[in-house]
Every structure is written in structure tokens, then in C-alpha cells.
Amino acid sequence: MTKVLDIPKVNAKNMTEKEFFYGHKACAGCGGSIAVRLALKVLGERTYSALPAGCMSAVGFIFPQMAFNSNAIITTFPGSASMAAGIAAGAKALGQEDFKTVVFAGDGGTADIGFQALSGMIDRNDDVLYICYDNEAYMNTGIQKSGLTPYGTKTTTTPAGQNIPGTITHKKNLFEIIAAHDIQYAATASIGYPQDFLNKVNKAKHVKGASFIHVYASCPTGWGTPTETSVEIAKDAVDAGLIFLAEYEDGEYKLNRNPKEFKSVEEYLKKQGRFKHMSDADIQCVIENRDKKWERMRKNWL
């Protein structure tokens, strides 16, 4: 990979004014569409995008109003990483240069259904950037629980009532699972911190081999939040310590933000309809899990 110092930082002054994802049919305030739009502005027009079943494929390929202004394809649900690997290999075989192949997949299509192909892609070190836009449930098919749905979330498959708090499991440690493959570059991000996300996409763009970015992307429809607060709520998740910004590179972890104090977890949760049922005990469970994770990260990553 090109040395970090040699990679120019992306900002409003040097970013292209061209748009490569627009006119889509996503819900108002869709965080996933923000993530795709920002990433493609960094990756540019010489990009091949592969998308499995999910929100972005559903809203981006509605003929004749195609939202992608560069090459893009809908893949099988479990095979986006392997199909992207084939695209990258085919373009190379044709002698093409200066291109990037990217996957845009949701949390279900990444942490659950598509994980086997993703693991194989990393193992082969295929020249593909895989971006998981995490809205914490299978939103496209009716808000069902995924492996990245947090504790206490009310979904259609984990209803909340007197006997259960909604989802009874915590999010998979996806970033660390990916890093355990000893991938060249992996990162976490949030649309609430767009500059951080842009810089990480730009960094991954220069990787010759497999790279991975897990970006937190809010969903007003599934979360029960106002459409105008999508970026704000994604920032709140980071500030409350429920989402962390980090990188894995050269076999080492790096925390990009290590706040001395966290903002209120309760305030973050109560802003969202999917968490309004949670009791004080449920909220304390979330806080304890957060603190345990941060204690481990600070001990091992700093």
C-alpha cells in the first residue's frame, strides 16, 4: 500500500464536483445512501460497484432511473465479495489500469449472509474494497434482526414486551473478526464523522489487495428517528461510545478517537423509536457492555 504520507487528504477543495450516485429512491434521510455517495466521490468514475440484495441495490437500480453514474451490478445475496473479486480479475485480464472494485453491502449481507464470500475474498487478498453500510437490521425486507443489531432493539423478529427487551444479543465484533484475517487495511467509520470516512475510503483506494470499511449508517425508517437528524444521530452513537472509530493496518490496531468522557447513552437511545421501550436495567446493560469493550480496546490498542 502507498505510504500514508504520500496519500493526499480529501477535502472540499480537491474533491470532484461530479456525482456518481444520485436520483435514487431511498427513504428521506437514508444514511446508507450518504455513505455510498461519499465513497464514490472519492473512488471516482473508474469504479466497478457490486451490490447484493439490500437497500442500496433496491433503490439504485430502478429502471429507467438508474442511480449509479459508473459501472455497477447487483450480485447474489451471499456472493457479493466473490463476484467483485471476479470483476477485479476480469478488468485486470483486459489490461485495464487505474480502476477500483468496491462492494456496498448492508449489515445482514455482510456479517451474516455474505460473510463466507467476504472471508474468502480477504484470504485470497483480492483487489477489492468492501464497504459495509451498517443500519443495524435487515431494513430492506422489513426490519428484521441481523448479526449487527444491538441489544434491546425492537425489530419485527425481536419484538419488545414484558418478557423480552427486544434483541437479546449484542453486535458482533465484525471489525475484529475482519482484522483477525490479517487484512491489509480495515477501518470503522460513521456518516456522523464524514471527513474521517472520506479519509479512510481514500486510504483504502490505494490498497492493492483486500480492504474493508465498516461505516455506521443511520436509518430513519427502521430506527424511528426524524429524517433531518440522520447525520446527527450517527455522530451521537460515536460520542456515546457505542460506535468506535478505528483502523487496523500493518498488523496493529489504532483508535482514531479516544474520548475522555462519553455523552449520555440514555439520551442517544431515547431519541429512537426502536429503543423507547427499554428499561433502566436494559440501558445499564448497554452501558456495561460499552465500558467492557472500551476497557479492552484501550488496554490492547493504545
Protein Blocks (a to p, Z undefined) as FASTA:
>chain_A
ZZfklpccddfklpcfbdfbehiabdehiaklmmmmmmmmmnommbcddddedfklmmmm
ccfbdfbfcdcddddfklmmmmmmmmmmmmmmnopahiaddddddfklmmmmmmmmmmmm
mmnopacddddddehiafknnopadfkbcehiacfklccdfkbgbjabdcddfklmmmmn
opabdcdddfklmmlmmmmmmmmmmpgcddddddddddfklnopafklmmmmmmmmmmno
paccdddeehiacdfbdcfbdcdfklmmmmpmklmmpcfklmmmmmmmmmmmmmmmmmmm
ZZ
